[in-house]
Amino acid sequence: MRFMIIVKANKQSEAGVMPSTELLDAMGKFNEDLAKAGVLLAADGLQASSKGARVQFSGSKRTVVDGPFAETKELIAGYWIWQVKSLAEAIEWVKRCPNPHVGDSEIEIRQIFEQSDFEELTSKARSGAR
Amino acid sequence: MTESDATVASKAHRAIDAIWRIESARLIAGLARFVRDVGLAEDLAQDALVAALEQWPESGIPDNPGAWLMATAKHRAIDVFRRLKRLEEKNEEIGHRSEAAQELTVAELDAADDDVGDDLLRLMFIACHPIIPTDARVALTLRLIGGLTTEEIARAFLVSTPTIAQRIVRAKRTLAEARIPFEVPSGTERAMRLSSVLEVLYLIFNEGYAATAGDDWLRPALCEDALRLGRIMAELAPAEPEVHGLVALMEIQASRLKSRVGPSGAPILLLDQDRGRWDYLLVRRGLAALKRAEDLGGALGPYALQAAIGACHARARTASDTDWPRIVALYDALAQLTPSPIVALNRAVAVAMAYGPAAGLELVDGLDGEPSLAGYHLLPSVRGDLLEKLGRLEEARIEFDRAALLTQNARERELLLARARSCANTPRT
């Protein structure tokens, strides 16, 4: 199964402050470990929301709102796509991730939809695994 | 009320499962280098797992669970060797494990954490050693490197758990008795051993991709396992073009998993698939892996060539955009490297697409009477398809009926019978 691992934004990432060399190195090492374990499918860092926009829908009406956006903690600073066996495995990997920001950070783990019959087959084959 | 003890325990068990998935291969590989016996290394790792299952639900999961497991396994190793040594002092019969016992020290065991990559590669090579039967190589690879349990392997291959357990036990014994060195092979042996590794990974993938019998067209969990192992292998042996070739082939084939079956479970052929449902993340990964193989230089090997053929389909926005002449050229190269009637049959299909059904049929007819294709449902199936395109419907119907009799897959049989019926019902022009 696949998961999207979402790194939430904070003040620094929204201000466009680049992470320290140490953090970049640690993150590089973590990504290398993910690749070596065959877990990493994709990864990207996102630029500050000031460089983005939102399109708001109301019925048939569309309104474009330019960034930046206020609710920093709800914004996304980057993501990975991982292929793992379970949510628990994704959690274990995330616990090994270096703290992505100085101070407090949050990483959210969300399972990606697979075609339902796949999921059924997979869980049938794997349910009750050790 | 706070979380019940049972909930806490089951949470801990799930976490331990996950940690085992992440750590087990490295643990076994690191231990195997020192105890010189893959079977013993796995037993020690399992002992550490049992200790974790006993202690962690109470004590909580340590900050570095991998290091905890390794330290626990090492202590067990030392105990085992001390016991063996005492036994040896009493007994003149000397086993090869006891040779290791004489040299084994804590300091040496501590070094077992180094060179994890090399150890994993050694483990991959030994699990796929040609001295053990192919089905045992598959089971051992999934268990030692894939981190699957015996039960999971049994379920995936539709055989009983004791059968798999026995295969694994025998394989470990064979490896121990033959004293297969725990090393990465070099020289001419390396090429032969590498091809065995790749063969095993592709076998696992194919088992998931198209179940050879039964009603389930797909067992995708095995495809994921094979892909994960392939991606690991690509990081362990990045200078081997065929490793990237195989990864590319599997990524590209897996990108079509979702579009290969219709809502009723009937198979959908490549050219009829909805390309919007292909997994373009996997397509992109496949094309990148193929590029890695190509960038290493030299002529493409059989896996990379098959991946390149898959890439022609992946790059075509619609089926009619497919570069068939290039596919024919790639099949020419593949037929030179690995000549086989199956490759010839696939080439004939490509020729038909590039230069018309008559040209393809001529090649297919040349394969008639090929002993290895007798009983192979795709021969009459392809022939039927070409005859249908040429308007020779009665002959086509006979071929589809014959193919339906030969296939082992229930869904495919339905599809072939439907095509036969459609040939019979279409008025002749």
Interface residues (C-beta under 8 A of the other chain):
Chain A: A35 K36 A37 G38 V39 L41 A42 I81 Q83 V84 K85 S86 A88 E89 I91 E92 W93 Q115 D117 F118 L121 T122 A125 R126 A129 R130
Chain B: R14 A15 D17 A18 I19 W20 R21 I22 G117 T149 E151 E152 R155 A156 D216 L218 R219 P220 A221 E224 L227 R228 L229 G230 R231 I232 E235 L236 L257 K258 V261 G265 L281 R285
